[in-house]
Amino acid sequence: MIDLSVIIVSWNVQDYLAACLESVYSGIKKFSFEIIIVDNNSSDGSAAMVKERFPAVVLIENRDNAGFSRANNQAVAVSTGEFILALNPDTLVLNDALGALLGFMRAHVDAGIAAPHIRDQEC
């Protein structure tokens, strides 16, 4: 089992998704992870971009827009991580934020869910 499954639901957000994926890859250094993207039938080339630039990502390509909840459930069904992170594609992961979040969850075994500190671009 790997440490963390990062789940991203995507629909026509190619540029945001690319930046998000780059930030995840550069922000995780101390634990194992997988990234699972469910693309809800984007028409902007999002799926092709993922295949070309991020071949290690598990990509589920829906033939229609399955919606946010169903797409997340699709990803959870194939995930192998001890922990699951639902991450929006317009998010940038800074520094070791995911490491800190994972550390918190491991230190607080009674916690069922946690959320990171969220900042907008102006902070």
DACOR-V351007 format. One record per backbone hydrogen bond with DSSP energy under -0.5 kcal/mol. NH is the residue of the N-H (numbers start at 0). CO is the residue of the C=O. Records with the same first field share a line. If there is no record, write none. Layout:
NH = CO + CO
This chain:
1 = 79
3 = 31
4 = 82
5 = 3 + 33
6 = 4 + 84
7 = 35
9 = 37
16 = 12
17 = 13
18 = 14
19 = 15
20 = 16
21 = 17
22 = 18
23 = 19
24 = 20
25 = 21
26 = 22
27 = 23
28 = 26
33 = 3
35 = 5
36 = 34 + 57
37 = 7
38 = 36 + 59
39 = 9 + 37
40 = 38
48 = 44
49 = 45
50 = 46
51 = 47
52 = 48
53 = 49
56 = 53
57 = 34
58 = 56
59 = 36 + 57
60 = 58
61 = 38 + 59
65 = 63
70 = 66
71 = 67
72 = 68
73 = 69
74 = 70
75 = 71
76 = 72
77 = 73 + 74
78 = 74 + 75
81 = 1
82 = 2
84 = 4
86 = 6 + 84
88 = 8
90 = 87
93 = 91
96 = 93
99 = 95
100 = 96
101 = 97
102 = 98
103 = 99
104 = 100
105 = 101
106 = 102
107 = 103
110 = 107
122 = 119
